Each structure stands twice: as structure tokens, then as C-alpha cells.
Amino acid sequence: MKKVVLAYSGGLDTSVAVKWFQEKGCEVIAYLADVGQGRDFKSVKKRAFAAGASKVVIDDLKAEFVKDFVFPALKANAIYEGKYFLATALSRPIIARGLVRTAHKEKAGCIAHGCTGKGNDQVRFEVTAMILDPELEIMAPVREWELTTREAEIKYALDHKIPIDVTRKKPYSIDKNIWGISIESGKLEDPWYEPPEDIYQMTVGLNKAPSKAGYAEIQFVKGIPVKVNGRAMKPVALVEYLNKLGGKHGIGRSDLIEDRLVGIKSREIYEAPAAFILVEAHRALEQLTLDRETVHFKEKVTLEYSRMVYNGLWYSTLKRAMDVFINETQKRVTGTVRVKLHKGHAVAVGRKSTYSLYRENLATYGEGDVFDQSLAKGFIELFGLPYKKG
């Protein structure tokens, strides 16, 4: 009997996949990676067994996820197409690594996932697994089975008495971890359709956000946040705290017509309060502590870095090489940034650092100005020389 380790979320696709594999004569080990979904994993475990799993493995990866995946992406200011903070994309390589590790431990020759043939996650899971162990077989039942629509999957689950949360009335696909939430499918597939308030889980609507602004003073050491409002916090606790604080102020929502790796556009709704706040603060500190050429070049690297993560190339040579560059830029990104939180906005309104390159006596237009403005004429002549005609 073929033994399969399935990345199991407890959602519709993977719950149906357990039963589908079982009907094909496979033994299924359900692998549950805890990357901060906030789920009741005991009930998810029961659901996996109810669907037909022979064993359930629960792997708490939250601390590792934030330290080794989220914070490196933060140092890169990684955002895909200006709105997506890559929460789901960042979780896939660590889950894939857990799948491979579990397959080795359980002596399984196959791993599987519940991704569709239209999405990006299939690439993220499979390319990561290929890099880590090219000998493992990879199966993707959603690409193979006869259940061609989400409605057909729901009917299959109901017919086989598989417990699911999805209904025909509210057929959203939701992926959540500590760095953010991705929401798609159902009525959201119409780009003209306004997302209803009931889809949001981490943020309040602007009409319910406080009228009074809040503030978060975030202290960084070498690009890594270590304190909020003077209180030292471990990585997981820090992100969770800012998610709650930002969500309270309606911060972190994105509505994006996104370019998928497979070549189609999709409509995605995202929530990422902590990411909104931390990237705003981190950028502000970099602008204070990095020289002009480094800031400008890093912006180019950020775009490529975000694309590489989105495309599932976390363990690629180029991505690892970019990490070396980014870590070099972070050596002086130490200091504190004050962020104002108000009605969906997170704005850096103060920053300080012992490594600051800002000099008030050069920037000021008031008393104490030491900038020799007479030098500007010659500078402009030289700078404009290539563009003079005649």
C-alpha cells in the first residue's frame, strides 16, 4: 500500500483529498503545520481521522516561521505587486520542508498537497520538495480528480459525511497564518463585487475603527523588531500583538487583481496588520540609516526578492544570494520608529537611530545652516553637462 504524507489544512480540498486517496487504496498521514492559523488543532485532527487518515502529525512551526521566513522577508521589505505581503507564499516552503521531513521519518515515498492547477501554491510546494529531496513522488489530487468545481467538492464531502466549514452560500477559500490572511473564490471572483465585511477576520471596518489615533514605537536591531512601546517581545508575540493593534485600527486590508505565476489574473483579498506596520517602520528606519545608493539599489532587489518568494523559489541560489546582500544592508538598521495608527493608515511619524545619516545642520533652512550653497552652481554645471546642446 502506497503511503502518502498529505499537507492537511482541514479545509475543503484537503479533507476531500484524504478520502479520495483512501478510495485509491493509499494510506494517508495527515501533516498539520501550525504557522499561526489560530485553529483548534484538536478538532482539525479529529476531522482528518474522520476523513480517513491513518495518522495525524501536528508540527508547531510558528517560532521558526517568524524567525526564519517572516523576518528575513521583512528585512527585504517584501511586497508583491505593491499590496501582497506574501503571507501564504512565505508559509509554503516551511510547510514543504516539514512534509519532506515527515515523509523521511514515516518512510513514505510520496507527499501530496491540496493545491489546484491554477494556483501558485502547487509550484511553491513542489519546487521546494524537489530541491530538498528530488526522489520523493509528489501528488496533487485536485489536478487529477473528476471533481472539476468547488460545488462538486462540497457535494462529495457532504455525500461522504466529511466535516467541512464551507457552504454553497459562502464558498470562500481562506488561508491564514501569523503574517496574514488570503481570501478568494466565490463572489469575490467578480472584480466589480465589493468584499462584504463578514469575510474579514483580523481587521475592523473603517467605520468601526477608533476616532482617536494610536501609536506604536517599534525598536529594531539590525533590521529585526525586538520591542514595541519599550517592551521586549519574542518574535511570535510581537507579530501577534501588532496584528491585534493594527486590526483594531482597520489597518492591513488589500484588494488586489494579482498576476499569478501560471499566467492568469486572480482577485485576492488580504489582511496583514502587523506586516503593514512593520514594513512601514522598517522602511522609515532604512531611509534614516542607509546611504542613498544602497537605498535605491535595495529597492530593485526588493522587487526581485518579492517575485522570487511569490514564485516559490525560497531555496533557490539567487534567493539565497539576495539574502546575503540584504543582511549586509541591515548591519546599521538599528533604532526606533514611531508609527501613527489611524483609520486604516499606518504612517511613520518619528524615527531615531545612533546610526542616523540625517544631519539637521545640513538640512535646515534656519539658523545653524552649515551647507555652502555657493557650491551648488558648479555642481549643476557638471551634472547637466551631458545634456547641454550646442
Secondary structure, 3 states (H helix, E strand, C coil): CCEEEEECCCCHHHHHHHHHHHHCCCEEEEEEEECCCCCCHHHHHHHHHHHCCCEEEEEECHHHHHHHHHHHHHHCCCCECCCECCHHHHHHHHHHHHHHHHHHHHCCCEEECCCCCCCCHHHHHHHHHHHHCCCCEEECHHHHCCCCCHHHHHHHHHHCCCCCCCCCCCCCEEEEECCEEEEECHHHHCCCCCCCHHHCCCCCCCCCCCCCCEEEEEEEECCEEEEECCEECCHHHHHHHHHHHHHHCCCCEEEEEEECCCCCEEEEEEECHHHHHHHHHHHHHHHHHCCHHHHHHHHHHHHHHHHHHHCCCCCCHHHHHHHHHHHHHHHHCCEEEEEEEECCEEEEEEEECCCCCCCHHHHCCCCCCCCCCCHHHHHHHHHHHHHCCC
